[in-house]
Amino acid sequence: MTMTMKKRGVMMGYLSRTGGVTAVTFAIAMVAVATSLLSPTVVKAQVRMTVPPQSEAVALRGATIHTVTNGVIENGTILFENGVIRAIGTDVEIPTGTRVVDVSGKHIYPGLIDAYSTVGISEIGSVDVSSDVNELGDFNPNVRAEVAVNAESRHIGTTRSAGVLVTLTTPGGGLISGMSSAMSLEGWDWEEMSIESAAALNVNWPNPNSRGGRGGRGGRGRGFGPGPQESPPTYAEQVQQLKDFFAEARAYRDATTAGEEVRTDSRYAAMIPALDGEIPVVVSADGAAQINDAITWAQEEGVKLVIRGGGDAIHVADRLVANDIPVILTSTMAAPGRDYEGYDGAYTMPARLHEAGVRFAISGGSGALYTNRLPWEAGVAVAFGLPEEEALKAVTINAAEFMGISDKVGSLEPGKQATLLITTGTPLDMTSDIVQSYIQGREIDMNDIQKHFFDKYMEKVRQNRRVVS
């Protein structure tokens, strides 16, 4: 701490000599101070090592393989090379030079996928400079979460230890937050981790029951909003703003397609894949009125809609099914939000949606601190009536299909990435252990900050026992 205070004094002295502290410079200084305070040593900052790409073929032999899409294979073998699955079955021919790993008695599952996460762009809730989730302004479709991902985040290790190997890292704030990026949780930097740069466009649907409010987990960007004498926009005004922006983006697309000379606008250009139906538009909406209005709007715009949040999704299930609109449930472990709701409303929501025929995925609740709870969010749904195989799909193939990455991850099939778990049982049960994980064929380091501190303080206990004895 003494060294830290000396560093801070030297830093502030230098800044004062160079003509004062600008907002940007001060922010940089505070980041440096926060880093010093939060990381006792540089070496221990992450307590896990990034491993190189797969360099030899690997065959995992003798496990029960849960492919998700093609059933369960008893006493099976999975062969992968250069990060890609080559073969799966009971009679796989193993090439010469392949490293064979005996995993008899174990289970192999595809890596879990969190369809709504802030892992890598949010570190400590009470330290604002460690969060890069929200941007200024209401319309930021050109924001890509991947470029802000911190590959050294401590949350990556704990998330992987829970079996979550792929996240849809998502920005927030404003009416249009930006693009979710599909990230594999292994790599030296965001470029190495990125699976899909712009997987989905995110819209925060306004809340009709609150003046100037947003749907789901939306909100205005930091430092943006009406002045003290300015009334916040009404629900109808916000919806109209959203419609106007999409109309402007569509006009920009049509003009550029026709070869007309237009001024380049990165915001409108970023909208084109969503307007063309190449990527989904994920709308954050919880209330029944919000969901209904979002569906009507999406049909008018002709975009591919996914509802995120879906607190009242069961009340509009018929319309969701009729229009084949999937839902990303943001928590199955939430308390009831209304006095008349039962305690198990969120717990049973997946089972009720499944019975109604609504396609859905389950997320870990967006926060970086909670992504590691994803398997147990699905596990709670199983405890309250959802078939286990459907719960597993909700955190693997369903999430991958909704976000357009099912050709790469989400199930165990030849041609897909070798991103998988070796476990002692279902990863949806917290009594199961994840023995080892592979991401794109890399045998990853299974250490994390929680395991590090467990070992550290168990050593303290052992030392104190010796002293007492």
C-alpha positions as CSV (number, residue, x, y, z in Angstrom):
1,M,0.0,0.0,0.0
2,T,2.9,2.4,0.8
3,M,4.3,1.7,-2.7
4,T,0.9,2.3,-4.2
5,M,0.5,5.7,-2.4
6,K,4.0,6.7,-3.6
7,K,3.0,5.9,-7.2
8,R,-0.1,7.9,-6.9
9,G,1.8,10.9,-5.5
10,V,4.4,10.8,-8.3
11,M,1.6,10.5,-10.8
12,M,-0.4,13.4,-9.5
13,G,2.8,15.5,-9.1
14,Y,3.6,14.9,-12.8
15,L,0.1,15.8,-13.9
16,S,0.1,19.0,-11.9
17,R,3.5,20.0,-13.5
18,T,2.1,19.4,-17.0
19,G,-0.7,21.8,-16.7
20,G,-3.5,20.2,-14.8
21,V,-5.5,17.0,-15.1
22,T,-7.9,16.6,-18.0
23,A,-10.8,14.3,-17.7
24,V,-9.2,11.7,-20.0
25,T,-5.8,11.9,-18.3
26,F,-7.4,11.6,-14.9
27,A,-9.4,8.6,-16.0
28,I,-6.2,6.9,-17.2
29,A,-4.5,7.7,-14.0
30,M,-7.3,6.2,-11.9
31,V,-7.2,3.0,-14.0
32,A,-3.5,2.6,-13.2
33,V,-4.2,3.2,-9.5
34,A,-7.1,0.8,-9.5
35,T,-5.0,-1.8,-11.2
36,S,-2.3,-1.4,-8.6
37,L,-4.8,-1.7,-5.8
38,L,-6.7,-4.7,-7.2
39,S,-3.7,-6.7,-8.5
40,P,-1.1,-7.5,-5.8
41,T,1.3,-8.6,-8.5
42,V,1.2,-8.6,-12.3
43,V,1.9,-12.3,-12.3
44,K,-1.1,-13.2,-10.2
45,A,-3.5,-10.9,-12.0
46,Q,-5.1,-13.6,-14.0
47,V,-3.8,-16.9,-12.4
48,R,-4.3,-18.8,-15.6
49,M,-2.2,-19.2,-18.6
50,T,-3.3,-18.9,-22.2
51,V,-2.3,-22.0,-24.2
52,P,-1.2,-22.2,-27.8
53,P,-3.5,-23.5,-30.6
54,Q,-3.9,-27.2,-31.0
55,S,-0.7,-28.7,-32.5
56,E,-1.5,-32.5,-32.6
57,A,-4.6,-34.6,-33.2
58,V,-6.4,-35.7,-30.0
59,A,-8.8,-38.5,-29.4
60,L,-10.9,-38.7,-26.2
61,R,-11.8,-42.3,-25.8
62,G,-14.2,-44.2,-23.6
63,A,-16.6,-41.4,-22.5
64,T,-20.4,-41.0,-22.7
65,I,-20.7,-38.3,-25.4
66,H,-23.7,-36.0,-25.3
67,T,-23.9,-34.6,-28.8
68,V,-27.1,-32.6,-28.1
69,T,-28.3,-32.9,-31.7
70,N,-27.6,-36.5,-32.5
71,G,-28.3,-38.3,-29.2
72,V,-26.0,-39.9,-26.7
73,I,-23.0,-42.2,-27.6
74,E,-22.0,-44.7,-24.9
75,N,-18.3,-45.6,-24.7
76,G,-17.6,-43.3,-27.6
77,T,-14.6,-41.6,-29.1
78,I,-14.3,-38.0,-30.3
79,L,-11.4,-37.1,-32.6
80,F,-10.4,-33.5,-33.3
81,E,-7.5,-31.8,-35.1
82,N,-6.6,-28.2,-35.7
83,G,-9.4,-27.2,-33.4
84,V,-12.1,-28.9,-35.4
85,I,-14.0,-32.2,-34.7
86,R,-13.1,-34.8,-37.3
87,A,-15.1,-37.8,-36.1
88,I,-17.4,-39.0,-33.3
89,G,-18.7,-42.5,-32.7
90,T,-17.9,-45.9,-31.2
91,D,-15.6,-47.2,-34.0
92,V,-13.6,-44.1,-34.9
93,E,-10.4,-44.8,-36.8
94,I,-7.6,-43.1,-34.9
95,P,-4.7,-41.9,-37.2
96,T,-1.1,-42.6,-36.4
97,G,0.4,-39.9,-34.2
98,T,-2.8,-39.0,-32.4
99,R,-2.6,-38.4,-28.7
100,V,-5.2,-40.7,-27.1
101,V,-6.7,-39.6,-23.8
102,D,-8.6,-42.3,-21.8
103,V,-11.7,-40.7,-20.3
104,S,-13.5,-43.8,-19.4
105,G,-16.4,-43.2,-17.0
106,K,-16.6,-39.5,-17.8
107,H,-19.0,-37.5,-19.8
108,I,-18.4,-35.2,-22.7
109,Y,-20.7,-32.2,-23.5
110,P,-20.4,-29.3,-25.8
111,G,-19.2,-26.1,-24.2
112,L,-22.1,-24.1,-22.7
113,I,-23.0,-20.8,-24.4
114,D,-24.3,-17.7,-22.6
115,A,-26.5,-15.8,-25.1
116,Y,-26.3,-12.5,-23.1
117,S,-23.2,-11.7,-21.1
118,T,-20.9,-8.8,-20.2
119,V,-17.8,-11.0,-19.5
120,G,-14.7,-9.2,-20.7
121,I,-16.3,-5.7,-20.8
122,S,-17.3,-5.4,-17.1
123,E,-15.0,-6.2,-14.2
124,I,-16.0,-4.6,-10.9
125,G,-19.4,-3.1,-10.4
126,S,-18.3,-0.4,-8.0
127,V,-15.4,0.7,-10.1
128,D,-16.8,2.6,-13.0
129,V,-13.6,2.7,-15.1
130,S,-13.6,-1.1,-15.1
131,S,-16.9,-1.2,-17.0
132,D,-17.1,-0.6,-20.7
133,V,-20.7,-1.8,-21.3
134,N,-22.6,1.5,-22.1
135,E,-21.7,4.1,-24.7
136,L,-22.9,7.7,-25.0
137,G,-26.0,8.4,-27.0
138,D,-29.1,6.5,-27.9
139,F,-28.1,5.1,-31.3
140,N,-24.9,3.1,-31.5
141,P,-25.4,0.2,-33.9
142,N,-21.8,0.4,-35.0
143,V,-20.5,-0.4,-31.5
144,R,-19.0,-3.9,-31.5
145,A,-18.5,-5.4,-28.0
146,E,-15.5,-7.5,-29.1
147,V,-13.0,-4.6,-29.4
148,A,-13.6,-3.7,-25.7
149,V,-13.1,-7.3,-24.4
150,N,-10.4,-7.6,-21.8
151,A,-8.7,-11.0,-22.3
152,E,-7.2,-10.7,-18.9
153,S,-10.5,-10.5,-17.0
154,R,-10.7,-12.6,-13.9
155,H,-14.3,-13.5,-14.8
156,I,-13.1,-15.5,-17.8
157,G,-11.5,-18.1,-15.6
158,T,-14.4,-18.6,-13.2
159,T,-16.8,-18.6,-16.1
160,R,-14.9,-21.4,-17.9
161,S,-14.6,-23.4,-14.7
162,A,-18.5,-23.5,-14.7
163,G,-18.5,-24.9,-18.2
164,V,-19.3,-21.7,-20.1
165,L,-16.8,-21.6,-23.0
166,V,-18.6,-19.2,-25.4
167,T,-20.4,-15.9,-24.6
168,L,-22.4,-13.4,-26.6
169,T,-20.8,-10.4,-25.1
170,T,-23.3,-7.5,-25.4
171,P,-23.1,-3.7,-25.0
172,G,-25.9,-1.8,-23.2
173,G,-27.5,1.6,-23.0
174,G,-29.6,3.8,-25.4
175,L,-32.3,2.6,-27.7
176,I,-29.8,0.8,-30.0
177,S,-26.9,-0.5,-28.0
178,G,-24.7,-2.0,-30.6
179,M,-23.6,-5.5,-31.7
180,S,-23.3,-8.6,-29.6
181,S,-20.0,-10.4,-30.3
182,A,-19.6,-14.2,-30.0
183,M,-16.4,-14.8,-28.1
184,S,-14.6,-18.0,-27.2
185,L,-13.1,-17.7,-23.8
186,E,-9.5,-18.5,-24.7
187,G,-6.9,-16.3,-26.4
188,W,-4.4,-13.6,-25.8
189,D,-6.6,-10.8,-27.1
190,W,-10.1,-10.0,-28.4
191,E,-9.0,-10.7,-32.0
192,E,-8.0,-14.3,-31.1
193,M,-11.1,-14.8,-29.0
194,S,-13.7,-13.5,-31.5
195,I,-15.9,-16.1,-33.3
196,E,-18.4,-13.6,-34.8
197,S,-17.8,-9.9,-34.7
198,A,-21.4,-8.7,-35.2
199,A,-23.7,-11.6,-34.2
200,A,-26.8,-9.6,-33.4
201,L,-28.1,-6.0,-33.2
202,N,-29.4,-5.0,-29.8
203,V,-32.4,-2.8,-29.2
204,N,-33.8,-1.8,-25.8
205,W,-37.5,-1.5,-26.2
206,P,-39.0,1.5,-24.3
207,N,-41.2,0.9,-21.3
208,P,-44.8,2.1,-21.8
209,N,-45.4,2.2,-18.1
210,S,-42.5,4.6,-17.2
211,R,-41.8,8.0,-18.8
212,G,-38.5,7.8,-20.6
213,G,-37.8,4.3,-19.5
214,R,-36.3,1.4,-21.4
215,G,-37.3,-2.2,-21.7
216,G,-35.5,-5.1,-20.0
217,R,-32.0,-4.0,-18.9
218,G,-31.7,-1.0,-21.2
219,G,-31.1,2.6,-20.2
220,R,-29.4,5.7,-21.5
221,G,-25.7,5.7,-22.0
222,R,-23.5,7.3,-19.4
223,G,-23.7,11.1,-19.3
224,F,-26.5,11.2,-21.8
225,G,-30.1,12.3,-21.3
226,P,-32.4,15.3,-21.1
227,G,-31.3,18.3,-19.2
228,P,-32.8,19.4,-15.9
229,Q,-35.5,21.5,-17.6
230,E,-36.2,19.0,-20.4
231,S,-38.9,16.4,-20.1
232,P,-37.9,12.8,-21.0
233,P,-39.4,11.6,-24.3
234,T,-42.7,9.7,-24.0
235,Y,-43.1,6.1,-25.0
236,A,-44.6,7.0,-28.3
237,E,-41.8,9.4,-29.1
238,Q,-39.2,6.8,-28.3
239,V,-40.8,4.2,-30.5
240,Q,-41.0,6.8,-33.3
241,Q,-37.3,7.6,-32.9
242,L,-36.6,4.0,-33.3
243,K,-38.7,3.7,-36.4
244,D,-37.2,6.9,-37.9
245,F,-33.6,5.6,-37.4
246,F,-34.4,2.3,-39.1
247,A,-36.0,4.2,-42.0
248,E,-32.9,6.3,-42.3
249,A,-30.7,3.3,-42.3
250,R,-32.8,1.6,-44.9
251,A,-32.6,4.7,-47.1
252,Y,-28.8,4.7,-46.7
253,R,-28.7,1.0,-47.7
254,D,-30.8,1.5,-50.7
255,A,-28.8,4.6,-51.9
256,T,-25.5,2.8,-51.5
257,T,-26.9,-0.3,-53.3
258,A,-28.0,1.9,-56.2
259,G,-24.6,3.4,-56.5
260,E,-25.6,6.9,-55.4
261,E,-23.0,9.1,-53.8
262,V,-23.7,9.4,-50.1
263,R,-21.7,10.5,-47.1
264,T,-20.4,7.5,-45.3
265,D,-22.1,6.9,-42.0
266,S,-20.8,3.9,-39.9
267,R,-24.0,3.7,-37.9
268,Y,-26.2,3.2,-40.9
269,A,-23.7,0.9,-42.5
270,A,-23.7,-1.3,-39.4
271,M,-27.4,-1.7,-39.7
272,I,-27.4,-3.3,-43.1
273,P,-26.9,-6.9,-42.1
274,A,-29.9,-6.6,-39.7
275,L,-32.1,-4.9,-42.3
276,D,-31.2,-7.7,-44.8
277,G,-32.1,-10.4,-42.3
278,E,-28.5,-11.7,-42.1
279,I,-28.3,-11.2,-38.3
280,P,-31.1,-11.1,-35.7
281,V,-32.3,-8.0,-33.9
282,V,-32.4,-8.9,-30.2
283,V,-35.0,-6.7,-28.5
284,S,-34.8,-6.4,-24.7
285,A,-38.5,-6.5,-23.5
286,D,-40.1,-8.0,-20.4
287,G,-43.7,-6.8,-20.2
288,A,-46.4,-8.3,-22.4
289,A,-47.2,-4.9,-23.9
290,Q,-43.5,-4.4,-24.8
291,I,-43.2,-7.8,-26.4
292,N,-46.4,-7.4,-28.4
293,D,-45.3,-3.9,-29.6
294,A,-41.9,-5.3,-30.5
295,I,-43.4,-8.1,-32.5
296,T,-45.6,-5.7,-34.4
297,W,-42.7,-3.4,-35.1
298,A,-40.4,-6.2,-36.2
299,Q,-43.0,-7.4,-38.7
300,E,-43.3,-3.9,-40.1
301,E,-39.6,-3.6,-40.4
302,G,-39.1,-7.1,-41.8
303,V,-36.3,-8.0,-39.4
304,K,-35.5,-11.3,-37.7
305,L,-36.6,-10.9,-34.1
306,V,-35.3,-12.4,-30.9
307,I,-36.9,-11.3,-27.6
308,R,-34.5,-11.0,-24.6
309,G,-35.8,-10.9,-21.1
310,G,-39.2,-12.3,-21.7
311,G,-40.6,-11.9,-18.2
312,D,-44.1,-12.0,-19.5
313,A,-43.4,-14.2,-22.5
314,I,-45.8,-16.9,-21.4
315,H,-48.7,-14.4,-21.7
316,V,-47.9,-13.9,-25.4
317,A,-46.8,-17.5,-26.1
318,D,-49.4,-18.0,-28.9
319,R,-48.1,-15.1,-30.8
320,L,-44.5,-16.0,-30.3
321,V,-45.2,-19.6,-31.6
322,A,-47.2,-18.3,-34.5
323,N,-44.4,-16.1,-35.7
324,D,-41.6,-18.4,-34.7
325,I,-39.9,-15.8,-32.4
326,P,-37.5,-17.2,-29.9
327,V,-36.8,-15.9,-26.4
328,I,-33.6,-15.5,-24.4
329,L,-34.6,-15.8,-20.7
330,T,-32.3,-13.6,-18.6
331,S,-32.9,-15.4,-15.3
332,T,-34.7,-18.4,-14.0
333,M,-33.6,-17.7,-10.4
334,A,-35.3,-14.3,-10.1
335,A,-37.8,-13.3,-7.3
336,P,-41.4,-12.5,-8.4
337,G,-41.8,-9.0,-9.7
338,R,-45.5,-8.6,-8.8
339,D,-47.4,-9.2,-5.6
340,Y,-49.8,-11.7,-7.2
341,E,-47.1,-13.8,-8.8
342,G,-46.1,-17.1,-7.2
343,Y,-42.6,-17.6,-5.8
344,D,-41.8,-20.0,-8.6
345,G,-42.8,-17.9,-11.6
346,A,-39.3,-17.5,-12.9
347,Y,-38.3,-21.0,-12.0
348,T,-41.1,-22.6,-14.0
349,M,-41.1,-20.2,-16.9
350,P,-38.8,-22.4,-19.1
351,A,-41.1,-25.5,-18.5
352,R,-44.2,-23.5,-19.3
353,L,-42.6,-22.0,-22.5
354,H,-41.5,-25.5,-23.6
355,E,-45.0,-26.8,-23.1
356,A,-46.4,-23.9,-25.1
357,G,-44.0,-24.6,-27.9
358,V,-41.9,-21.4,-27.6
359,R,-38.3,-21.8,-28.6
360,F,-36.0,-20.3,-25.9
361,A,-32.5,-20.1,-24.6
362,I,-31.4,-19.4,-21.0
363,S,-28.7,-16.8,-20.2
364,G,-26.8,-16.1,-17.0
365,G,-28.4,-12.7,-16.3
366,S,-25.9,-10.6,-18.4
367,G,-23.7,-9.5,-15.5
368,A,-20.0,-10.6,-15.7
369,L,-20.4,-11.8,-12.1
370,Y,-23.2,-14.1,-12.9
371,T,-22.3,-15.8,-16.2
372,N,-20.7,-18.6,-14.2
373,R,-24.2,-19.3,-12.8
374,L,-25.5,-20.2,-16.3
375,P,-25.5,-24.0,-15.8
376,W,-27.4,-23.6,-12.6
377,E,-29.9,-21.3,-14.1
378,A,-30.7,-24.2,-16.5
379,G,-30.5,-26.6,-13.6
380,V,-33.2,-24.7,-11.7
381,A,-35.5,-25.0,-14.7
382,V,-35.0,-28.8,-14.6
383,A,-35.9,-28.9,-11.0
384,F,-39.1,-27.1,-11.8
385,G,-40.3,-29.3,-14.6
386,L,-38.2,-28.7,-17.7
387,P,-36.8,-31.9,-19.3
388,E,-33.0,-32.1,-18.8
389,E,-32.3,-32.5,-22.5
390,E,-34.3,-29.3,-23.3
391,A,-32.4,-27.4,-20.5
392,L,-29.1,-28.5,-22.1
393,K,-30.3,-27.3,-25.5
394,A,-31.2,-24.0,-23.9
395,V,-27.6,-23.3,-23.0
396,T,-26.0,-24.8,-26.1
397,I,-27.6,-25.4,-29.5
398,N,-30.6,-23.1,-29.0
399,A,-28.4,-20.1,-28.1
400,A,-26.1,-20.9,-31.0
401,E,-29.0,-21.1,-33.5
402,F,-30.6,-17.9,-32.3
403,M,-27.4,-16.0,-32.6
404,G,-26.3,-17.4,-35.9
405,I,-23.2,-19.4,-34.8
406,S,-24.6,-22.9,-34.8
407,D,-22.3,-23.9,-37.7
408,K,-19.4,-23.5,-35.3
409,V,-20.5,-24.3,-31.8
410,G,-23.5,-25.5,-29.8
411,S,-23.3,-29.3,-30.4
412,L,-20.7,-32.0,-31.0
413,E,-20.6,-32.8,-34.7
414,P,-17.9,-33.3,-37.3
415,G,-16.9,-30.0,-38.8
416,K,-17.7,-27.9,-35.7
417,Q,-15.1,-26.4,-33.4
418,A,-13.7,-28.7,-30.7
419,T,-15.1,-26.7,-27.8
420,L,-16.2,-29.2,-25.2
421,L,-16.3,-30.3,-21.6
422,I,-15.1,-33.5,-19.9
423,T,-17.2,-33.9,-16.7
424,T,-18.2,-36.4,-14.0
425,G,-21.9,-35.8,-14.7
426,T,-24.3,-33.3,-16.2
427,P,-22.9,-29.7,-16.1
428,L,-26.3,-28.5,-15.0
429,D,-25.8,-30.1,-11.6
430,M,-23.5,-28.2,-9.3
431,T,-22.3,-31.5,-7.7
432,S,-20.7,-32.5,-11.0
433,D,-17.1,-31.6,-11.6
434,I,-15.7,-30.3,-14.9
435,V,-12.4,-32.2,-15.2
436,Q,-11.1,-30.6,-18.3
437,S,-12.3,-28.2,-21.1
438,Y,-11.1,-27.8,-24.6
439,I,-11.7,-24.6,-26.6
440,Q,-11.1,-24.9,-30.4
441,G,-9.0,-28.0,-29.6
442,R,-6.9,-26.2,-27.0
443,E,-6.5,-28.0,-23.7
444,I,-7.1,-25.0,-21.5
445,D,-5.7,-24.1,-18.1
446,M,-8.4,-24.9,-15.6
447,N,-7.2,-22.6,-12.9
448,D,-9.1,-19.4,-11.9
449,I,-9.0,-16.8,-9.2
450,Q,-11.5,-18.6,-6.9
451,K,-9.4,-21.8,-7.0
452,H,-6.3,-19.7,-6.5
453,F,-7.7,-18.1,-3.3
454,F,-9.1,-21.5,-2.1
455,D,-5.6,-23.0,-2.3
456,K,-4.0,-19.9,-0.8
457,Y,-6.2,-19.9,2.3
458,M,-6.2,-23.7,2.7
459,E,-2.5,-23.3,2.9
460,K,-3.0,-20.8,5.7
461,V,-5.2,-23.3,7.6
462,R,-2.5,-26.0,7.2
463,Q,0.2,-23.6,8.4
464,N,-1.9,-22.6,11.5
465,R,-2.5,-26.2,12.3
466,R,1.2,-26.9,12.3
467,V,1.7,-23.9,14.6
468,V,-0.9,-25.1,17.1
469,S,0.4,-28.7,17.1
